[in-house]
Amino acid sequence: MVRVLDEDELVGNWTLVGEELDQLSGRRGATKLGFALLLRFYAVHGRFPAGRAEIPEQAVAYVARSRGRREGC
């Protein structure tokens, strides 16, 4: 069963901050999104995900949307 993340969890755990944003420079498209997700997963869990299934779909959508807002898309 998939657990639904509330808005506080999304903002608190999946918002890129500080140096994480700098580490994304030079990356584009899916590579940028994937790297952003790995950075945040590592920050929250202290390890990288064992597979794609460990990253909630809501988190993927949230990071993709917030990336677009920052880039003016």
HELIX and SHEET records of a PDB file:
HELIX    1   1 GLU A    7  TRP A   14  1                                   8    
HELIX    2   2 GLU A   19  GLN A   23  1                                   5    
HELIX    3   3 GLY A   29  HIS A   45  1                                  17    
HELIX    4   4 ARG A   52  GLU A   54  5                                   3    
HELIX    5   5 GLU A   57  ARG A   70  1                                  14    
END                                                                             
